[in-house]
Amino acid sequence: MGGIGFREILLLLLIIVILFGAKKIPELMRGMGSGIKEFKDAVKEDKKETSERESTNNPS
C-alpha cells in the first residue's frame, strides 16, 4: 500500500493524453521544465543572498 505503482503511473499518463492530446504533451513538459528551472534558480539566489546577509551581519 505504499507509493505510486506502475499501474497508477500508466493511468495518470492515459488521463493526461485524453485531456490534452498527444501533440500538446511536449509543450506541457517544456513549460513544466522551464518552471522547475526558474524555481531552482530562485532558490539558489535566495540561498546566496541569505549567506551574504549572514556574513555581513556576523563579522568575525
PDB file with SEQRES, HELIX, SHEET and CRYST1 records, atoms N, CA, C and O in Angstrom:
SEQRES   1 A   60  MET GLY GLY ILE GLY PHE ARG GLU ILE LEU LEU LEU LEU          
SEQRES   2 A   60  LEU ILE ILE VAL ILE LEU PHE GLY ALA LYS LYS ILE PRO          
SEQRES   3 A   60  GLU LEU MET ARG GLY MET GLY SER GLY ILE LYS GLU PHE          
SEQRES   4 A   60  LYS ASP ALA VAL LYS GLU ASP LYS LYS GLU THR SER GLU          
SEQRES   5 A   60  ARG GLU SER THR ASN ASN PRO SER                              
HELIX    1 AA1 PHE A    6  PHE A   20  1                                  15    
HELIX    2 AA2 ILE A   25  ASN A   57  1                                  33    
CRYST1    1.000    1.000    1.000  90.00  90.00  90.00 P 1           1          
ATOM      1  N   MET A   1       0.803  -1.207   0.000  1.00  0.00           N  
ATOM      2  CA  MET A   1       0.000   0.000   0.000  1.00  0.00           C  
ATOM      3  C   MET A   1       0.840   1.263   0.000  1.00  0.00           C  
ATOM      4  O   MET A   1       0.296   2.341   0.239  1.00  0.00           O  
ATOM      5  N   GLY A   2       2.120   1.187  -0.252  1.00  0.00           N  
ATOM      6  CA  GLY A   2       2.933   2.394  -0.272  1.00  0.00           C  
ATOM      7  C   GLY A   2       3.095   2.928  -1.678  1.00  0.00           C  
ATOM      8  O   GLY A   2       2.862   2.188  -2.634  1.00  0.00           O  
ATOM      9  N   GLY A   3       3.470   4.135  -1.841  1.00  0.00           N  
ATOM     10  CA  GLY A   3       3.886   4.759  -3.095  1.00  0.00           C  
ATOM     11  C   GLY A   3       3.001   4.526  -4.307  1.00  0.00           C  
ATOM     12  O   GLY A   3       1.990   3.826  -4.251  1.00  0.00           O  
ATOM     13  N   ILE A   4       3.414   5.129  -5.382  1.00  0.00           N  
ATOM     14  CA  ILE A   4       2.699   5.008  -6.652  1.00  0.00           C  
ATOM     15  C   ILE A   4       3.310   3.862  -7.438  1.00  0.00           C  
ATOM     16  O   ILE A   4       4.528   3.788  -7.597  1.00  0.00           O  
ATOM     17  N   GLY A   5       2.475   2.985  -7.920  1.00  0.00           N  
ATOM     18  CA  GLY A   5       2.935   1.834  -8.682  1.00  0.00           C  
ATOM     19  C   GLY A   5       2.866   2.083 -10.182  1.00  0.00           C  
ATOM     20  O   GLY A   5       2.465   3.155 -10.634  1.00  0.00           O  
ATOM     21  N   PHE A   6       3.260   1.088 -10.927  1.00  0.00           N  
ATOM     22  CA  PHE A   6       3.302   1.165 -12.381  1.00  0.00           C  
ATOM     23  C   PHE A   6       1.912   1.410 -12.966  1.00  0.00           C  
ATOM     24  O   PHE A   6       1.760   2.211 -13.889  1.00  0.00           O  
ATOM     25  N   ARG A   7       0.912   0.734 -12.441  1.00  0.00           N  
ATOM     26  CA  ARG A   7      -0.454   0.903 -12.954  1.00  0.00           C  
ATOM     27  C   ARG A   7      -0.961   2.321 -12.746  1.00  0.00           C  
ATOM     28  O   ARG A   7      -1.620   2.879 -13.623  1.00  0.00           O  
ATOM     29  N   GLU A   8      -0.663   2.908 -11.595  1.00  0.00           N  
ATOM     30  CA  GLU A   8      -1.116   4.263 -11.314  1.00  0.00           C  
ATOM     31  C   GLU A   8      -0.463   5.266 -12.256  1.00  0.00           C  
ATOM     32  O   GLU A   8      -1.113   6.203 -12.720  1.00  0.00           O  
ATOM     33  N   ILE A   9       0.826   5.067 -12.538  1.00  0.00           N  
ATOM     34  CA  ILE A   9       1.533   5.953 -13.462  1.00  0.00           C  
ATOM     35  C   ILE A   9       0.931   5.835 -14.860  1.00  0.00           C  
ATOM     36  O   ILE A   9       0.717   6.847 -15.527  1.00  0.00           O  
ATOM     37  N   LEU A  10       0.658   4.621 -15.306  1.00  0.00           N  
ATOM     38  CA  LEU A  10       0.040   4.432 -16.620  1.00  0.00           C  
ATOM     39  C   LEU A  10      -1.338   5.095 -16.691  1.00  0.00           C  
ATOM     40  O   LEU A  10      -1.690   5.709 -17.698  1.00  0.00           O  
ATOM     41  N   LEU A  11      -2.099   4.966 -15.625  1.00  0.00           N  
ATOM     42  CA  LEU A  11      -3.421   5.579 -15.580  1.00  0.00           C  
ATOM     43  C   LEU A  11      -3.312   7.100 -15.663  1.00  0.00           C  
ATOM     44  O   LEU A  11      -4.079   7.736 -16.386  1.00  0.00           O  
ATOM     45  N   LEU A  12      -2.374   7.682 -14.936  1.00  0.00           N  
ATOM     46  CA  LEU A  12      -2.173   9.131 -14.994  1.00  0.00           C  
ATOM     47  C   LEU A  12      -1.772   9.580 -16.396  1.00  0.00           C  
ATOM     48  O   LEU A  12      -2.289  10.575 -16.903  1.00  0.00           O  
ATOM     49  N   LEU A  13      -0.849   8.845 -17.024  1.00  0.00           N  
ATOM     50  CA  LEU A  13      -0.435   9.186 -18.387  1.00  0.00           C  
ATOM     51  C   LEU A  13      -1.596   9.086 -19.370  1.00  0.00           C  
ATOM     52  O   LEU A  13      -1.736   9.927 -20.257  1.00  0.00           O  
ATOM     53  N   LEU A  14      -2.415   8.075 -19.216  1.00  0.00           N  
ATOM     54  CA  LEU A  14      -3.580   7.910 -20.082  1.00  0.00           C  
ATOM     55  C   LEU A  14      -4.545   9.083 -19.916  1.00  0.00           C  
ATOM     56  O   LEU A  14      -5.063   9.605 -20.904  1.00  0.00           O  
ATOM     57  N   ILE A  15      -4.783   9.492 -18.693  1.00  0.00           N  
ATOM     58  CA  ILE A  15      -5.679  10.623 -18.433  1.00  0.00           C  
ATOM     59  C   ILE A  15      -5.109  11.901 -19.047  1.00  0.00           C  
ATOM     60  O   ILE A  15      -5.850  12.690 -19.634  1.00  0.00           O  
ATOM     61  N   ILE A  16      -3.797  12.108 -18.915  1.00  0.00           N  
ATOM     62  CA  ILE A  16      -3.161  13.300 -19.488  1.00  0.00           C  
ATOM     63  C   ILE A  16      -3.294  13.305 -20.999  1.00  0.00           C  
ATOM     64  O   ILE A  16      -3.595  14.340 -21.594  1.00  0.00           O  
ATOM     65  N   VAL A  17      -3.071  12.154 -21.625  1.00  0.00           N  
ATOM     66  CA  VAL A  17      -3.200  12.066 -23.088  1.00  0.00           C  
ATOM     67  C   VAL A  17      -4.632  12.342 -23.516  1.00  0.00           C  
ATOM     68  O   VAL A  17      -4.856  13.026 -24.515  1.00  0.00           O  
ATOM     69  N   ILE A  18      -5.594  11.827 -22.784  1.00  0.00           N  
ATOM     70  CA  ILE A  18      -7.001  12.049 -23.125  1.00  0.00           C  
ATOM     71  C   ILE A  18      -7.371  13.523 -22.963  1.00  0.00           C  
ATOM     72  O   ILE A  18      -8.057  14.087 -23.816  1.00  0.00           O  
ATOM     73  N   LEU A  19      -6.924  14.146 -21.882  1.00  0.00           N  
ATOM     74  CA  LEU A  19      -7.285  15.536 -21.625  1.00  0.00           C  
ATOM     75  C   LEU A  19      -6.599  16.518 -22.566  1.00  0.00           C  
ATOM     76  O   LEU A  19      -7.238  17.450 -23.053  1.00  0.00           O  
ATOM     77  N   PHE A  20      -5.318  16.328 -22.827  1.00  0.00           N  
ATOM     78  CA  PHE A  20      -4.554  17.324 -23.560  1.00  0.00           C  
ATOM     79  C   PHE A  20      -4.216  16.928 -24.986  1.00  0.00           C  
ATOM     80  O   PHE A  20      -3.909  17.794 -25.805  1.00  0.00           O  
ATOM     81  N   GLY A  21      -4.264  15.673 -25.295  1.00  0.00           N  
ATOM     82  CA  GLY A  21      -3.894  15.218 -26.630  1.00  0.00           C  
ATOM     83  C   GLY A  21      -2.398  14.983 -26.726  1.00  0.00           C  
ATOM     84  O   GLY A  21      -1.615  15.611 -26.013  1.00  0.00           O  
ATOM     85  N   ALA A  22      -2.010  14.090 -27.596  1.00  0.00           N  
ATOM     86  CA  ALA A  22      -0.607  13.693 -27.701  1.00  0.00           C  
ATOM     87  C   ALA A  22       0.276  14.824 -28.210  1.00  0.00           C  
ATOM     88  O   ALA A  22       1.454  14.885 -27.859  1.00  0.00           O  
ATOM     89  N   LYS A  23      -0.265  15.718 -29.028  1.00  0.00           N  
ATOM     90  CA  LYS A  23       0.544  16.809 -29.581  1.00  0.00           C  
ATOM     91  C   LYS A  23       0.834  17.900 -28.559  1.00  0.00           C  
ATOM     92  O   LYS A  23       1.817  18.626 -28.698  1.00  0.00           O  
ATOM     93  N   LYS A  24       0.015  18.024 -27.560  1.00  0.00           N  
ATOM     94  CA  LYS A  24       0.169  19.077 -26.565  1.00  0.00           C  
ATOM     95  C   LYS A  24       1.129  18.688 -25.440  1.00  0.00           C  
ATOM     96  O   LYS A  24       1.643  19.568 -24.748  1.00  0.00           O  
ATOM     97  N   ILE A  25       1.381  17.407 -25.244  1.00  0.00           N  
ATOM     98  CA  ILE A  25       2.204  16.928 -24.125  1.00  0.00           C  
ATOM     99  C   ILE A  25       3.637  17.478 -24.168  1.00  0.00           C  
ATOM    100  O   ILE A  25       4.126  17.922 -23.129  1.00  0.00           O  
ATOM    101  N   PRO A  26       4.338  17.473 -25.315  1.00  0.00           N  
ATOM    102  CA  PRO A  26       5.704  18.035 -25.310  1.00  0.00           C  
ATOM    103  C   PRO A  26       5.733  19.505 -24.878  1.00  0.00           C  
ATOM    104  O   PRO A  26       6.646  19.934 -24.172  1.00  0.00           O  
ATOM    105  N   GLU A  27       4.743  20.257 -25.301  1.00  0.00           N  
ATOM    106  CA  GLU A  27       4.663  21.667 -24.911  1.00  0.00           C  
ATOM    107  C   GLU A  27       4.445  21.802 -23.398  1.00  0.00           C  
ATOM    108  O   GLU A  27       5.049  22.660 -22.754  1.00  0.00           O  
ATOM    109  N   LEU A  28       3.592  20.964 -22.845  1.00  0.00           N  
ATOM    110  CA  LEU A  28       3.352  20.988 -21.397  1.00  0.00           C  
ATOM    111  C   LEU A  28       4.609  20.619 -20.623  1.00  0.00           C  
ATOM    112  O   LEU A  28       4.925  21.250 -19.614  1.00  0.00           O  
ATOM    113  N   MET A  29       5.326  19.602 -21.088  1.00  0.00           N  
ATOM    114  CA  MET A  29       6.550  19.180 -20.400  1.00  0.00           C  
ATOM    115  C   MET A  29       7.623  20.259 -20.488  1.00  0.00           C  
ATOM    116  O   MET A  29       8.359  20.486 -19.527  1.00  0.00           O  
ATOM    117  N   ARG A  30       7.714  20.924 -21.640  1.00  0.00           N  
ATOM    118  CA  ARG A  30       8.674  22.009 -21.812  1.00  0.00           C  
ATOM    119  C   ARG A  30       8.371  23.135 -20.827  1.00  0.00           C  
ATOM    120  O   ARG A  30       9.278  23.677 -20.196  1.00  0.00           O  
ATOM    121  N   GLY A  31       7.108  23.480 -20.703  1.00  0.00           N  
ATOM    122  CA  GLY A  31       6.702  24.516 -19.761  1.00  0.00           C  
ATOM    123  C   GLY A  31       6.979  24.122 -18.322  1.00  0.00           C  
ATOM    124  O   GLY A  31       7.417  24.947 -17.520  1.00  0.00           O  
ATOM    125  N   MET A  32       6.723  22.865 -17.995  1.00  0.00           N  
ATOM    126  CA  MET A  32       6.983  22.391 -16.641  1.00  0.00           C  
ATOM    127  C   MET A  32       8.480  22.410 -16.347  1.00  0.00           C  
ATOM    128  O   MET A  32       8.899  22.775 -15.248  1.00  0.00           O  
ATOM    129  N   GLY A  33       9.282  22.017 -17.332  1.00  0.00           N  
ATOM    130  CA  GLY A  33      10.733  22.024 -17.154  1.00  0.00           C  
ATOM    131  C   GLY A  33      11.275  23.423 -16.937  1.00  0.00           C  
ATOM    132  O   GLY A  33      12.139  23.630 -16.085  1.00  0.00           O  
ATOM    133  N   SER A  34      10.778  24.380 -17.697  1.00  0.00           N  
ATOM    134  CA  SER A  34      11.256  25.757 -17.508  1.00  0.00           C  
ATOM    135  C   SER A  34      10.787  26.309 -16.164  1.00  0.00           C  
ATOM    136  O   SER A  34      11.501  27.092 -15.538  1.00  0.00           O  
ATOM    137  N   GLY A  35       9.614  25.917 -15.720  1.00  0.00           N  
ATOM    138  CA  GLY A  35       9.129  26.349 -14.408  1.00  0.00           C  
ATOM    139  C   GLY A  35       9.982  25.791 -13.285  1.00  0.00           C  
ATOM    140  O   GLY A  35      10.289  26.500 -12.327  1.00  0.00           O  
ATOM    141  N   ILE A  36      10.366  24.533 -13.394  1.00  0.00           N  
ATOM    142  CA  ILE A  36      11.231  23.916 -12.394  1.00  0.00           C  
ATOM    143  C   ILE A  36      12.593  24.591 -12.387  1.00  0.00           C  
ATOM    144  O   ILE A  36      13.162  24.831 -11.322  1.00  0.00           O  
ATOM    145  N   LYS A  37      13.123  24.902 -13.578  1.00  0.00           N  
ATOM    146  CA  LYS A  37      14.423  25.577 -13.672  1.00  0.00           C  
ATOM    147  C   LYS A  37      14.362  26.949 -13.005  1.00  0.00           C  
ATOM    148  O   LYS A  37      15.267  27.308 -12.251  1.00  0.00           O  
ATOM    149  N   GLU A  38      13.311  27.716 -13.273  1.00  0.00           N  
ATOM    150  CA  GLU A  38      13.159  29.029 -12.647  1.00  0.00           C  
ATOM    151  C   GLU A  38      13.068  28.907 -11.127  1.00  0.00           C  
ATOM    152  O   GLU A  38      13.638  29.724 -10.404  1.00  0.00           O  
ATOM    153  N   PHE A  39      12.367  27.906 -10.648  1.00  0.00           N  
ATOM    154  CA  PHE A  39      12.238  27.687  -9.212  1.00  0.00           C  
ATOM    155  C   PHE A  39      13.602  27.385  -8.590  1.00  0.00           C  
ATOM    156  O   PHE A  39      13.955  27.955  -7.557  1.00  0.00           O  
ATOM    157  N   LYS A  40      14.367  26.493  -9.217  1.00  0.00           N  
ATOM    158  CA  LYS A  40      15.696  26.152  -8.709  1.00  0.00           C  
ATOM    159  C   LYS A  40      16.616  27.364  -8.702  1.00  0.00           C  
ATOM    160  O   LYS A  40      17.367  27.573  -7.749  1.00  0.00           O  
ATOM    161  N   ASP A  41      16.556  28.168  -9.769  1.00  0.00           N  
ATOM    162  CA  ASP A  41      17.374  29.377  -9.823  1.00  0.00           C  
ATOM    163  C   ASP A  41      17.007  30.343  -8.702  1.00  0.00           C  
ATOM    164  O   ASP A  41      17.884  30.956  -8.094  1.00  0.00           O  
ATOM    165  N   ALA A  42      15.719  30.477  -8.431  1.00  0.00           N  
ATOM    166  CA  ALA A  42      15.269  31.370  -7.363  1.00  0.00           C  
ATOM    167  C   ALA A  42      15.742  30.872  -6.000  1.00  0.00           C  
ATOM    168  O   ALA A  42      16.125  31.673  -5.148  1.00  0.00           O  
ATOM    169  N   VAL A  43      15.717  29.563  -5.791  1.00  0.00           N  
ATOM    170  CA  VAL A  43      16.179  29.000  -4.525  1.00  0.00           C  
ATOM    171  C   VAL A  43      17.678  29.247  -4.362  1.00  0.00           C  
ATOM    172  O   VAL A  43      18.131  29.617  -3.279  1.00  0.00           O  
ATOM    173  N   LYS A  44      18.452  29.043  -5.439  1.00  0.00           N  
ATOM    174  CA  LYS A  44      19.895  29.294  -5.374  1.00  0.00           C  
ATOM    175  C   LYS A  44      20.173  30.766  -5.060  1.00  0.00           C  
ATOM    176  O   LYS A  44      21.038  31.078  -4.240  1.00  0.00           O  
ATOM    177  N   GLU A  45      19.448  31.655  -5.705  1.00  0.00           N  
ATOM    178  CA  GLU A  45      19.634  33.085  -5.483  1.00  0.00           C  
ATOM    179  C   GLU A  45      19.288  33.453  -4.043  1.00  0.00           C  
ATOM    180  O   GLU A  45      19.985  34.254  -3.420  1.00  0.00           O  
ATOM    181  N   ASP A  46      18.225  32.877  -3.521  1.00  0.00           N  
ATOM    182  CA  ASP A  46      17.828  33.159  -2.147  1.00  0.00           C  
ATOM    183  C   ASP A  46      18.889  32.664  -1.162  1.00  0.00           C  
ATOM    184  O   ASP A  46      19.207  33.360  -0.198  1.00  0.00           O  
ATOM    185  N   LYS A  47      19.437  31.475  -1.396  1.00  0.00           N  
ATOM    186  CA  LYS A  47      20.494  30.955  -0.527  1.00  0.00           C  
ATOM    187  C   LYS A  47      21.719  31.857  -0.580  1.00  0.00           C  
ATOM    188  O   LYS A  47      22.351  32.116   0.444  1.00  0.00           O  
ATOM    189  N   LYS A  48      22.051  32.335  -1.776  1.00  0.00           N  
ATOM    190  CA  LYS A  48      23.204  33.219  -1.938  1.00  0.00           C  
ATOM    191  C   LYS A  48      22.987  34.514  -1.174  1.00  0.00           C  
ATOM    192  O   LYS A  48      23.881  34.972  -0.462  1.00  0.00           O  
ATOM    193  N   GLU A  49      21.807  35.111  -1.314  1.00  0.00           N  
ATOM    194  CA  GLU A  49      21.506  36.350  -0.602  1.00  0.00           C  
ATOM    195  C   GLU A  49      21.508  36.137   0.909  1.00  0.00           C  
ATOM    196  O   GLU A  49      21.986  36.990   1.657  1.00  0.00           O  
ATOM    197  N   THR A  50      20.982  35.018   1.351  1.00  0.00           N  
ATOM    198  CA  THR A  50      20.937  34.727   2.785  1.00  0.00           C  
ATOM    199  C   THR A  50      22.352  34.577   3.345  1.00  0.00           C  
ATOM    200  O   THR A  50      22.657  35.115   4.409  1.00  0.00           O  
ATOM    201  N   SER A  51      23.209  33.854   2.637  1.00  0.00           N  
ATOM    202  CA  SER A  51      24.574  33.671   3.125  1.00  0.00           C  
ATOM    203  C   SER A  51      25.348  34.984   3.109  1.00  0.00           C  
ATOM    204  O   SER A  51      26.158  35.229   4.003  1.00  0.00           O  
ATOM    205  N   GLU A  52      25.110  35.841   2.099  1.00  0.00           N  
ATOM    206  CA  GLU A  52      25.758  37.153   2.057  1.00  0.00           C  
ATOM    207  C   GLU A  52      25.283  38.020   3.216  1.00  0.00           C  
ATOM    208  O   GLU A  52      26.082  38.713   3.846  1.00  0.00           O  
ATOM    209  N   ARG A  53      24.003  37.984   3.492  1.00  0.00           N  
ATOM    210  CA  ARG A  53      23.426  38.766   4.571  1.00  0.00           C  
ATOM    211  C   ARG A  53      23.976  38.309   5.921  1.00  0.00           C  
ATOM    212  O   ARG A  53      24.276  39.135   6.784  1.00  0.00           O  
ATOM    213  N   GLU A  54      24.107  36.997   6.102  1.00  0.00           N  
ATOM    214  CA  GLU A  54      24.642  36.454   7.348  1.00  0.00           C  
ATOM    215  C   GLU A  54      26.104  36.829   7.531  1.00  0.00           C  
ATOM    216  O   GLU A  54      26.537  37.111   8.648  1.00  0.00           O  
ATOM    217  N   SER A  55      26.868  36.834   6.442  1.00  0.00           N  
ATOM    218  CA  SER A  55      28.292  37.173   6.560  1.00  0.00           C  
ATOM    219  C   SER A  55      28.483  38.651   6.880  1.00  0.00           C  
ATOM    220  O   SER A  55      29.453  39.000   7.553  1.00  0.00           O  
ATOM    221  N   THR A  56      27.594  39.530   6.424  1.00  0.00           N  
ATOM    222  CA  THR A  56      27.719  40.957   6.742  1.00  0.00           C  
ATOM    223  C   THR A  56      27.183  41.265   8.135  1.00  0.00           C  
ATOM    224  O   THR A  56      27.624  42.227   8.765  1.00  0.00           O  
ATOM    225  N   ASN A  57      26.243  40.469   8.623  1.00  0.00           N  
ATOM    226  CA  ASN A  57      25.685  40.691   9.954  1.00  0.00           C  
ATOM    227  C   ASN A  57      26.547  40.099  11.060  1.00  0.00           C  
ATOM    228  O   ASN A  57      26.478  40.557  12.201  1.00  0.00           O  
ATOM    229  N   ASN A  58      27.351  39.102  10.751  1.00  0.00           N  
ATOM    230  CA  ASN A  58      28.169  38.421  11.751  1.00  0.00           C  
ATOM    231  C   ASN A  58      29.649  38.533  11.407  1.00  0.00           C  
ATOM    232  O   ASN A  58      30.267  37.525  11.064  1.00  0.00           O  
ATOM    233  N   PRO A  59      30.236  39.721  11.488  1.00  0.00           N  
ATOM    234  CA  PRO A  59      31.665  39.817  11.168  1.00  0.00           C  
ATOM    235  C   PRO A  59      32.500  39.113  12.232  1.00  0.00           C  
ATOM    236  O   PRO A  59      32.230  39.232  13.427  1.00  0.00           O  
ATOM    237  N   SER A  60      33.506  38.387  11.789  1.00  0.00           N  
ATOM    238  CA  SER A  60      34.342  37.626  12.726  1.00  0.00           C  
ATOM    239  C   SER A  60      35.526  38.431  13.179  1.00  0.00           C  
ATOM    240  O   SER A  60      36.336  37.947  13.969  1.00  0.00           O  
TER     241      SER A  60                                                      
END                                                                             
